[in-house]
Amino acid sequence: MPPRPIPTPPRHLSPFFSLSPTQVARRLILISLGVGGLNAALAGLIPSLCPGLFTSNAAIVHEMLSLAPWLSGSLLAHACCMSLEGILLAERELSYLASAYAVNTLLVVGGLWGLRFAKAGFTIQGVWAALLFFQVSRLCFFAGRLLVKHGLLARGLRRARAGLAAAWGQRPRGRRR
């Protein structure tokens, strides 16, 4: 039996199938920024504008208001991390992801361990700060990997190597694009 031909996409979807991987990555990141920004804004605004929606207890409302910035920041960073992590998974960067998570986990556990001995003690704000730190450090690890290995810095390094190789009269080494 001969192999089945690959179906062509419908005409109204064809512009999306002609995007380069870099364009797809940029769109994913922009979409995650938009969704994360909306999610973070709602998470910060709902407790401040409608605190009675969840409870009528004044102490709980006060605590919700103090945690809203931590929650908003965590949600924004989380949405961006998910798109970057998806791109790294698509690039088969599994060993990097495993090592980044190992380092990140050690950093967060160390931070939580340090909270035990802080003057303020181990508070709920400290836990939310640790979650925000976890998300932001993931964001830095993942964005850094994409920029250095697959992105602007990698392109610049390849150009610089090619320029140096041309200056020395050698063939440039490495992957060509």
Residue, then its C-alpha position, 0 to 999 in steps of 0.5 A: m500500500p503506498p503512503r498516504p499523501i500529506p493533506t494540504p491545509p485549508r486555504h483560510l489557514s494557509p498563512f499560519f502554516s507558512l510561518s517560520p519557527t521563529q515567527v511561531a515562537r514570537r507569536l506564542i510569547l506575545i499570546s502568553l504575555g497577553v493572556g498572562g497580563l489579563n490573568a494577572a490584572l484580573a487576579g489583582l483587581i478582583p480582590s481590590l474592587c470586589p473583596g466581598l465576592f469571596t468573604s465578608n471577614a475583614a481579616i481575610v480581605h486584608e490578607m487577600l489584598s496583601l497577597a494580590p501583587w504576589l499572585s499577579g506577578s506569579l500568574l504573569a510569569h507563569a504564562c510566559c514560562m509555559s510558552l517558553e517551556g513549550i518551545l524548549l520541549a519542541e526543540r528537544e531541550l530535555s536535558y537542559l529543562a531537567s537541569a534548569y528545574a534541578v537548579n531552580t528547585l534547589l534555589v527555591v528550597g534554599g529560599l524557603w529554608g532561609l525564610r524559617f530563620a528570617k525575622a518576619g518568620f515563615t509567613i504566607q507572603g514569604v511563600w508567595a514570594a518564593l513562588l514568584f521567585f520560582q516563576v521568574s527564575r524559570l523565565c530567566f533560565f528558559a528565555g536565556r536558553l532560547l536567546v543564547k542557543h536559538g535566538l539573537l545571541a546565537r545568530g550574532l555569535r554565528r555572524a561574528r565567527a563567520g566574520l572572523a573566519a573570513a578575516w582569517g581566510q578560513r571556512p566558518r565552522g558550525r551550523r549554517r542557516 
